[in-house]
Amino acid sequence: MFDSPLSASAYEVLQVDPTADDETLRRAYRLRLRQTHPDTGGDAAVFVQVQRAWELVGTAEARAAYDRGHGFGAEQAPEWSGWRPPAPRADTRPRARSYGHPGGWRRERYLTLIREWVGRGVTVDDPYDPALVRSAPHHLRRLLADALAEEETARTVADLGMGYTVWHDVAASGRDGDPDVKLDHIVLGPSGLFGILSEDFGGPVGVRRGEIVGEGIPEGSVAGLLARMRVVSRAARVKFTGAIVVLPDEDVTEMIQELGKVKGVPVALVSRSALATVLRRGLPGARAIGGTELFEIRTRLQHTAQFV
């Protein structure tokens, strides 16, 4: 919340101008509490957002730090890394085998389009500047949000250890060759072979009839994930044992929400912090993989996987 390129700022949640004085801000907070309280017919998720917004800007010290870090202040905090690509890790622990560049295609596309949007001949000193990102059109902010989500998932799966193999940004458009039609992650381990979609819609989501629903959420996210998995499955002659959609913790009501089988494949909606647990234990109905079968699946994917 508030750190996603798509999420509302603390001021937007409180429905007040960022330049408002302290008393105006306090009155806005109290009004929003009354409007969103579940006991008076408000939305519980928004009620929590209002409280979190107040924690970030409710005191002079917190507000100054928030303004610097999120582009509302005259100066940004020099230590704030914004939404820039993560620095290489110097961790020497055994890590999962990893192939492809998580979030790379989306970041590259974002950098190209943000400069086009600003205009030719205009120098963009920092394409990840919070004020610039916040003012950009939704489709550009969505590209950056997706890249960040994919990078977060990549960090999680890398820590699963040497028993796992991961492929990122795998082309899944078949003969069409559309680079945007890709499988965000494929994870192979003792618990199964999983296709993973990393998403950040910038707000709470729900589930209806096996699909993700919510404000501004495109239709068919789960169906699209399964369709892309089928393309990879046919090309590599492997069978996926489960499908996972990963979302920010604050955007889901349950850490692990099992959707049952969709077109014969177990599907789950999982929060980021619960992803490692799910990948280690597997999904109900997902067949474990071991021995020579795991080696054969890895070999087939290695020989066929192409990256966007």
Disulfide bonds with the S-S distance in Angstrom:
none
